């Protein structure tokens, strides 16, 4: 039997968990990061990751604080300087432009594996971070002033605080007994990388269809995009079953030929969509962040940015607790994190659900209302600036 003591144990070696571990290590805390399966750090550059994310300016600043942004931008990423949204069932269209808030871009589209690699290799260089992977947790026990985690092979870990960043099926959340509210969206997201006839112009495009939005996210080179096509689960299976030529034709038509014909597609995958929100984000000595605490509809691409904001908010609160010589795992300290994040996340979730239902309606009166609303917002420069600033995370 082995026994090790740390300040913090982080469960989950994804983007949010690794970000949290790196931020806390920068505070001087000793961190154990537990991951069931080590990431793939080398890959065929001719292929793209199925998972790409729209990284906001606030998330970019977090990566800069960890000092990995320069490494990330040496890889294959693309800024997006505009976002164009339009409705298939109506006549409404809106364009958001970085120039409207005097910024060089609205954010960046980055393959998830690029971020994971930069975060993982950075954590490996930290003397106060120990990555334990592959590793499977067996038991969890919370005591008055510490938490004990037992891994397979009787490897015991003790810490003042455990952070669950281990995804929607979080083991830590379940082991701690934190309950969640769940919603099945009865939709799936199909993802692929495609090559188009026309360049994407560094624009993030999104068309709302009756079954869900179809997004084209710009990649490098300029004729390449990552698509996220949200539809009913039945339609997603039908789209997966099409041969490449027929799929490309169907995709171009669904996208109203905004980027001309689609010449090539990668393999396709689809993922069922559901919403999740934990009833509590914290217990004494336990905190959950990212998808372990909340999963929202992907139509605005804000899920990962919410998780990264969880990580930086928690880091800031623990830093202040350190400065005041408070116990970083105490419930009253952790409640500050919950109060800071839960309301913001919940309002974002409600907004996404509202937009999903609004654009999913085929009622002709609702369609007219949507179109009028989109066009009105498009003409209101003050409101557009507010929306852009909030989406970028620079709106306060």
Phi, psi and omega per residue, in radians:
X1 nan 2.348 3.069
X2 -1.957 2.700 -3.080
X3 -2.485 2.211 3.136
X4 -2.329 2.565 -3.124
X5 -2.072 2.318 3.119
X6 -2.312 2.944 2.980
X7 -1.331 -0.761 -3.053
X8 -2.398 2.477 2.963
X9 -1.995 2.173 3.101
X10 -1.884 2.176 3.058
X11 -1.718 2.155 3.080
X12 2.016 2.023 -3.134
X13 -1.778 0.521 3.009
X14 -1.476 -2.937 -3.042
X15 -1.099 -0.775 -3.087
X16 -1.229 -0.775 3.131
X17 -1.097 -0.770 3.124
X18 -1.151 -0.669 3.091
X19 -1.081 -0.786 3.120
X20 -1.067 -0.790 -3.140
X21 -1.060 -0.752 3.140
X22 -1.173 -0.693 3.119
X23 -1.128 -0.762 -3.106
X24 -1.235 -0.602 3.069
X25 -1.093 -0.613 3.126
X26 -1.155 -0.404 3.079
X27 -1.389 -0.119 -3.121
X28 1.640 0.080 3.123
X29 -1.360 2.562 3.023
X30 -1.485 2.296 -2.979
X31 -2.253 2.301 2.934
X32 -1.859 2.204 3.098
X33 -1.906 2.143 -3.084
X34 -1.875 2.165 3.138
X35 -2.389 2.272 -3.094
X36 -1.160 -0.621 -3.042
X37 -2.397 2.073 3.139
X38 -1.073 2.569 -3.139
X39 -1.294 2.793 3.009
X40 -1.460 2.096 -3.052
X41 -1.799 -0.094 3.061
X42 -2.262 2.506 -3.095
X43 -2.718 2.935 3.093
X44 -1.301 2.011 -3.086
X45 -1.157 -0.255 3.109
X46 -1.344 -0.255 -3.127
X47 -1.922 2.666 -3.140
X48 -1.893 2.673 3.072
X49 -1.208 2.441 3.053
X50 -1.115 -0.529 -3.093
X51 -1.704 1.977 3.018
X52 -2.160 2.622 -3.093
X53 -2.304 2.572 3.025
X54 -1.550 1.936 -3.072
X55 -1.685 2.116 -3.084
X56 -1.346 3.000 3.111
X57 -1.116 -0.666 3.127
X58 -1.129 -0.660 3.092
X59 -1.199 -0.646 3.071
X60 -1.027 -0.717 3.137
X61 -1.129 -0.593 3.081
X62 -1.117 -0.798 3.109
X63 -1.109 -0.610 3.079
X64 -1.166 -0.652 3.124
X65 -1.123 -0.654 3.088
X66 -1.315 -0.290 -3.137
X67 1.295 0.707 3.050
X68 -2.077 -0.065 -3.058
X69 -1.091 -0.713 -3.137
X70 -1.067 -0.622 3.089
X71 -1.208 -0.699 -3.133
X72 -1.093 -0.767 -3.042
X73 -1.313 -0.147 3.018
X74 -1.364 -0.189 3.117
X75 -1.634 -2.991 -3.044
X76 -1.466 1.610 3.085
X77 -2.257 2.879 3.138
X78 -2.397 2.284 2.988
X79 -1.277 2.705 2.914
X80 -2.132 2.202 -3.005
X81 -1.767 -0.299 3.074
X82 -2.413 2.790 2.964
X83 -2.329 2.191 -3.121
X84 -2.017 2.193 -3.113
X85 -2.199 2.296 3.067
X86 -2.535 2.842 -2.976
X87 -1.955 2.152 -3.135
X88 -1.094 -0.652 -3.012
X89 -1.481 -0.015 -3.094
X90 -2.493 -2.718 -3.083
X91 -2.112 0.237 -3.084
X92 -1.517 2.511 3.080
X93 -2.680 2.524 3.129
X94 -2.429 2.488 3.104
X95 -2.167 2.216 3.029
X96 -1.849 2.312 -3.051
X97 -2.264 2.335 -3.141
X98 -1.040 -0.505 -3.136
X99 -1.078 -0.463 -3.111
X100 -1.182 -0.355 3.078
X101 -2.069 0.365 3.112
X102 0.864 0.806 3.082
X103 -2.042 2.668 -3.134
X104 -1.248 -0.432 3.139
X105 -2.782 2.962 3.069
X106 -1.584 -0.348 -3.103
X107 2.832 -2.890 -3.123
X108 -2.345 2.527 2.995
X109 -1.674 2.116 -3.033
X110 -2.315 2.365 3.029
X111 -1.141 2.349 -3.085
X112 -1.008 -0.662 -3.093
X113 -1.129 -0.499 3.100
X114 -1.133 -0.755 3.129
X115 -1.202 -0.734 3.137
X116 -1.055 -0.789 -3.131
X117 -1.063 -0.795 -3.122
X118 -1.111 -0.741 -3.130
X119 -1.199 -0.740 -3.102
X120 -1.135 -0.850 -3.114
X121 -1.155 -0.581 3.099
X122 -1.177 -0.735 3.137
X123 -1.114 -0.645 -3.132
X124 -1.090 -0.450 -3.115
X125 -1.457 -0.194 -3.086
X126 -1.447 2.134 -3.135
X127 -1.161 -0.380 -3.129
X128 -1.752 0.278 3.023
X129 -2.078 2.241 3.033
X130 -2.051 2.053 3.078
X131 -1.607 2.155 3.118
X132 -1.961 1.799 -3.054
X133 -2.782 2.377 -0.009
X134 -1.288 2.588 -3.127
X135 -2.680 2.443 3.112
X136 -2.105 2.211 3.108
X137 -1.421 2.459 -3.132
X138 -1.901 -0.821 -3.116
X139 -2.415 2.736 3.140
X140 -2.345 2.317 3.131
X141 -2.491 2.207 3.138
X142 -1.807 2.142 3.095
X143 -1.853 -3.100 -3.067
X144 -1.077 -0.746 -3.047
X145 -2.150 0.203 3.106
X146 -2.870 2.969 3.071
X147 -2.105 2.480 3.072
X148 -2.070 2.197 3.061
X149 -1.991 2.278 3.067
X150 -1.916 2.096 3.084
X151 -1.594 3.030 3.054
X152 -1.041 2.760 -3.091
X153 1.132 0.420 3.058
X154 1.015 0.692 3.054
X155 -1.551 1.908 -3.089
X156 -1.655 2.325 3.069
X157 -2.152 2.428 3.107
X158 -2.218 2.455 3.139
X159 -2.704 2.822 3.052
X160 -1.274 -0.471 -3.027
X161 -2.581 2.458 3.004
X162 -2.087 2.364 -3.132
X163 -1.984 2.165 3.069
X164 -1.633 1.881 3.059
X165 -2.183 0.611 -2.984
X166 -1.793 0.580 2.918
X167 1.470 -3.108 -3.025
X168 -1.087 -0.504 3.122
X169 -1.710 0.555 -3.001
X170 -0.748 2.124 3.058
X171 -1.188 -0.721 -3.140
X172 -1.089 -0.794 3.134
X173 -1.017 -0.788 -3.127
X174 -1.223 -0.706 3.139
X175 -1.134 -0.576 3.134
X176 -1.418 -0.199 3.110
X177 1.431 0.417 3.105
X178 -1.422 2.190 -3.108
X179 -1.514 2.726 3.138
X180 -2.292 2.725 2.945
X181 -1.779 2.316 -3.092
X182 -2.199 2.630 3.086
X183 -2.423 2.205 3.059
X184 -1.513 2.068 -3.123
X185 -1.367 -0.180 -3.087
X186 0.967 0.637 3.103
X187 -2.365 2.821 3.023
X188 -2.288 2.653 3.069
X189 -1.873 2.054 3.059
X190 -1.591 2.297 -3.128
X191 -2.179 2.527 3.119
X192 -2.911 2.947 3.003
X193 -1.973 2.300 -3.050
X194 -2.275 2.770 3.087
X195 -2.004 2.255 -3.043
X196 -1.955 2.814 3.126
X197 -1.171 -0.695 -3.110
X198 -1.865 2.605 3.121
X199 -1.224 2.634 -3.114
X200 -1.329 -0.246 3.084
X201 1.093 0.443 -3.099
X202 0.984 0.730 3.086
X203 -2.015 2.378 2.971
X204 -1.584 2.021 -3.061
X205 -1.792 2.473 3.068
X206 -2.572 2.172 3.081
X207 -1.983 2.233 3.103
X208 -1.507 2.074 3.070
X209 -1.826 2.860 -3.103
X210 -0.987 -0.604 -3.103
X211 -1.585 -0.106 -3.135
X212 2.567 2.945 -3.084
X213 -1.356 2.632 3.018
X214 -2.058 2.039 -3.076
X215 -2.000 2.425 2.981
X216 -1.977 2.033 -3.111
X217 -1.870 2.207 -3.017
X218 -1.208 2.367 3.042
X219 -2.156 -3.080 3.046
X220 -1.897 2.293 0.100
X221 -1.347 3.094 -2.970
X222 -1.210 -0.091 3.059
X223 -1.767 0.185 -3.045
X224 -2.023 2.342 -3.132
X225 -2.398 2.605 2.943
X226 -1.639 2.229 -3.133
X227 -1.868 2.548 2.985
X228 -2.253 1.901 -3.062
X229 -1.951 1.849 3.131
X230 -1.588 2.236 -3.122
X231 -2.666 -3.130 3.044
X232 -1.098 2.696 -3.125
X233 -1.053 -0.607 3.134
X234 -1.177 -0.764 -3.137
X235 -1.160 -0.643 3.130
X236 -1.048 -0.724 3.116
X237 -1.129 -0.671 3.112
X238 -1.152 -0.682 3.134
X239 -1.186 -0.653 3.092
X240 -1.109 -0.621 -3.052
X241 -1.321 -0.290 -3.136
X242 -1.164 2.616 2.992
X243 -1.288 2.907 -3.012
X244 -1.022 -0.753 -3.095
X245 -1.107 -0.792 -3.122
X246 -1.202 -0.636 3.105
X247 -1.108 -0.762 -3.139
X248 -1.068 -0.700 3.105
X249 -1.154 -0.769 3.139
X250 -1.118 -0.703 -3.141
X251 -1.143 -0.816 -3.133
X252 -1.047 -0.723 3.135
X253 -1.157 -0.786 -3.136
X254 -1.094 -0.495 -3.118
X255 -1.616 0.153 3.072
X256 1.096 0.433 3.098
X257 0.961 0.535 3.128
X258 -1.069 -0.559 3.089
X259 -1.967 0.482 3.119
X260 1.241 -2.644 3.128
X261 -1.316 2.720 3.036
X262 -1.806 2.104 -3.025
X263 -1.609 -0.543 -2.995
X264 -2.614 2.549 3.057
X265 -2.341 2.590 3.008
X266 -1.368 -3.096 2.916
X267 -1.009 2.741 -3.122
X268 -2.051 2.530 3.012
X269 -2.287 2.708 3.034
X270 -2.361 2.590 -3.073
X271 -2.241 2.288 3.073
X272 -1.143 2.538 -3.089
X273 -1.911 2.404 3.069
X274 -2.645 2.757 3.063
X275 -1.794 2.629 -3.137
X276 -2.615 2.382 3.066
X277 -2.527 2.133 -3.134
X278 -1.251 2.445 3.113
X279 -1.231 -0.457 3.039
X280 -2.338 2.508 3.027
X281 -1.690 -0.331 -3.055
X282 -2.437 2.638 2.857
X283 -2.297 3.077 3.047
X284 -1.077 2.061 3.098
X285 1.327 0.147 3.137
X286 -2.356 2.337 3.043
X287 -2.446 2.476 3.098
X288 -2.040 2.494 -3.089
X289 -2.391 2.879 3.089
X290 1.101 -2.537 -3.078
X291 -1.122 -0.323 3.052
X292 -1.148 -0.468 -3.115
X293 -1.783 -0.532 -3.049
X294 -2.797 2.403 3.037
X295 -2.254 2.152 -3.102
X296 -2.002 2.915 3.101
X297 -1.134 2.436 -3.011
X298 -1.429 0.141 -2.972
X299 -1.101 -0.431 3.101
X300 -1.890 0.036 3.068
X301 1.106 0.576 -3.051
X302 -1.807 -0.010 -3.049
X303 -1.016 -0.887 -3.117
X304 -1.182 -0.677 3.121
X305 -1.080 -0.651 3.064
X306 -1.078 -0.765 -3.139
X307 -1.112 -0.703 3.113
X308 -1.172 -0.604 3.063
X309 -1.206 -0.560 2.987
X310 -0.988 -0.854 -3.058
X311 -1.079 -0.783 -3.097
X312 -1.263 -0.614 3.103
X313 -1.130 -0.781 3.111
X314 -1.088 -0.739 3.123
X315 -1.053 -0.766 -3.141
X316 -1.098 -0.714 -3.124
X317 -1.195 -0.725 3.119
X318 -1.191 -0.564 3.083
X319 -1.107 -0.768 3.116
X320 -1.160 -0.634 3.097
X321 -1.110 -0.714 3.086
X322 -1.045 -0.803 -3.105
X323 -1.088 -0.560 3.116
X324 -1.595 0.084 3.139
X325 1.055 0.664 3.073
X326 -1.676 2.755 3.097
X327 -1.241 2.044 -3.046
X328 -1.192 -0.278 -3.141
X329 -1.745 0.030 -3.085
X330 -1.235 2.495 -3.083
X331 -0.984 -0.722 -3.086
X332 -1.159 -0.534 3.044
X333 -1.219 -0.816 -3.088
X334 -1.191 -0.490 3.113
X335 -1.080 -0.490 3.098
X336 -1.101 -0.666 3.063
X337 -1.121 -0.808 -3.122
X338 -1.066 -0.764 3.130
X339 -1.131 -0.617 -3.108
X340 -1.253 -0.526 -2.983
X341 -1.879 -0.594 -2.940
X342 -1.108 -0.766 -3.139
X343 -1.119 -0.750 3.129
X344 -1.099 -0.775 -3.140
X345 -1.129 -0.766 -3.097
X346 -1.098 -0.742 3.132
X347 -1.138 -0.641 3.079
X348 -1.138 -0.732 3.119
X349 -1.081 -0.751 -3.136
X350 -1.150 -0.657 3.109
X351 -1.122 -0.731 3.127
X352 -1.147 -0.706 3.109
X353 -1.130 -0.708 3.107
X354 -1.073 -0.810 -3.133
X355 -1.145 -0.684 3.099
X356 -1.027 -0.820 -3.119
X357 -1.239 -0.656 -3.129
X358 -1.113 -0.848 -3.095
X359 -1.415 -0.205 3.092
X360 -1.506 -0.155 -3.124
X361 -1.381 2.367 3.093
X362 -1.777 0.106 3.091
X363 -1.095 2.270 -3.051
X364 -1.085 -0.637 3.133
X365 -1.173 -0.702 3.104
X366 -1.152 -0.659 3.119
X367 -1.075 -0.749 3.110
X368 -1.117 -0.762 3.135
X369 -1.059 -0.754 3.108
X370 -1.026 -0.840 -3.083
X371 -1.098 -0.758 3.121
X372 -1.091 -0.751 -3.120
X373 -1.105 -0.791 3.136
X374 -1.046 -0.807 -3.107
X375 -1.181 -0.631 3.112
X376 -1.147 -0.785 3.108
X377 -1.099 -0.663 -3.124
X378 -1.097 -0.436 -3.127
X379 -1.675 -0.113 -3.105
X380 -1.757 1.685 -3.046
X381 -1.111 -0.656 -3.138
X382 -1.094 -0.831 -3.120
X383 -1.159 -0.683 3.115
X384 -1.086 -0.728 3.117
X385 -1.082 -0.690 3.119
X386 -1.117 -0.775 -3.131
X387 -1.107 -0.777 3.141
X388 -1.086 -0.801 -3.112
X389 -1.085 -0.729 3.126
X390 -1.163 -0.754 -3.136
X391 -1.110 -0.601 3.130
X392 -1.377 -0.218 -3.118
X393 1.400 0.371 -3.138
X394 -2.034 0.273 -3.050
X395 -1.681 0.033 3.136
X396 1.491 nan nan
